[in-house]
């Protein structure tokens, strides 16, 4: 159960970040904004919180933005192509 603290921390980040998001996000998913200059919105499954690589992105988001996200939702500070590459590998499993 060594992963449990990391998962709980990731869930806290998401819960604090998505409290004001629109209702257009389906149950079991959450919205994130990704990009360096232009931010693009992605809707991703909550199951990604179980993935160490995704939790690493959340930790970087927390370090850079804290819980006051400029887009009103969770902002992940990475290039869009890196995010797409990561999530496509997560979808493969």
C-alpha positions as CSV (number, residue, x, y, z in Angstrom):
1,X,0.0,0.0,0.0
2,X,2.9,2.4,-0.6
3,X,1.0,4.0,-3.4
4,X,-1.9,4.9,-1.2
5,X,-0.5,8.2,0.1
6,X,0.4,9.3,-3.4
7,X,-3.0,8.5,-4.7
8,X,-4.7,10.3,-1.8
9,X,-2.5,13.4,-2.4
10,X,-3.4,13.4,-6.1
11,X,-7.1,13.1,-5.4
12,X,-6.8,16.1,-3.0
13,X,-5.2,18.2,-5.7
14,X,-7.9,17.3,-8.2
15,X,-10.8,17.9,-5.7
16,X,-9.5,21.3,-4.8
17,X,-8.8,22.2,-8.4
18,X,-12.1,21.2,-10.1
19,X,-14.6,22.5,-7.6
20,X,-15.6,25.4,-9.9
21,X,-15.6,23.6,-13.2
22,X,-18.5,23.5,-15.5
23,X,-21.0,20.6,-15.5
24,X,-19.9,19.6,-19.1
25,X,-17.4,17.1,-17.6
26,X,-19.0,13.6,-17.5
27,X,-19.0,11.7,-14.2
28,X,-15.7,9.8,-13.7
29,X,-13.7,12.4,-15.6
30,X,-12.1,15.8,-14.8
31,X,-10.9,18.7,-17.0
32,X,-7.3,19.8,-17.2
33,X,-5.6,22.6,-19.1
34,X,-2.3,21.8,-20.7
35,X,0.2,23.9,-22.6
36,X,3.0,26.4,-22.1
37,X,1.6,29.5,-23.9
38,X,-1.8,28.5,-25.2
39,X,-3.7,26.3,-22.8
40,X,-5.9,23.5,-24.3
41,X,-8.6,21.8,-22.3
42,X,-8.6,18.0,-22.0
43,X,-11.1,15.8,-20.2
44,X,-9.4,12.8,-18.7
45,X,-10.6,9.8,-16.7
46,X,-10.2,9.9,-12.9
47,X,-8.5,6.5,-13.2
48,X,-5.4,8.4,-14.3
49,X,-4.9,9.3,-10.7
50,X,-3.7,5.7,-10.1
51,X,-0.9,6.3,-12.6
52,X,2.5,7.4,-11.2
53,X,3.4,9.3,-14.3
54,X,0.2,11.3,-14.2
55,X,0.6,11.9,-10.4
56,X,4.0,13.4,-11.2
57,X,2.4,15.9,-13.6
58,X,0.0,16.8,-10.8
59,X,2.8,17.4,-8.4
60,X,4.5,19.7,-10.9
61,X,1.2,21.6,-11.3
62,X,0.9,22.0,-7.5
63,X,4.5,23.3,-7.3
64,X,4.0,25.8,-10.1
65,X,0.4,27.0,-9.5
66,X,-0.5,25.8,-6.0
67,X,-4.3,25.5,-5.9
68,X,-5.1,28.9,-7.5
69,X,-5.2,27.9,-11.1
70,X,-5.5,30.8,-13.6
71,X,-7.9,28.9,-15.9
72,X,-10.3,28.1,-13.2
73,X,-9.5,24.4,-13.5
74,X,-6.4,22.2,-13.1
75,X,-3.5,23.5,-15.1
76,X,-0.7,21.2,-16.0
77,X,2.6,22.9,-16.9
78,X,3.9,20.8,-19.8
79,X,3.9,20.9,-23.5
80,X,0.7,19.6,-25.2
81,X,2.6,16.9,-27.2
82,X,4.2,15.5,-24.0
83,X,0.8,15.3,-22.3
84,X,-0.8,13.6,-25.4
85,X,2.1,11.1,-25.5
86,X,1.7,10.3,-21.8
87,X,-2.1,9.9,-21.9
88,X,-1.9,7.8,-25.1
89,X,0.4,5.4,-23.3
90,X,-2.0,5.3,-20.3
91,X,-4.9,4.5,-22.6
92,X,-3.0,1.6,-24.1
93,X,-3.2,-0.4,-20.9
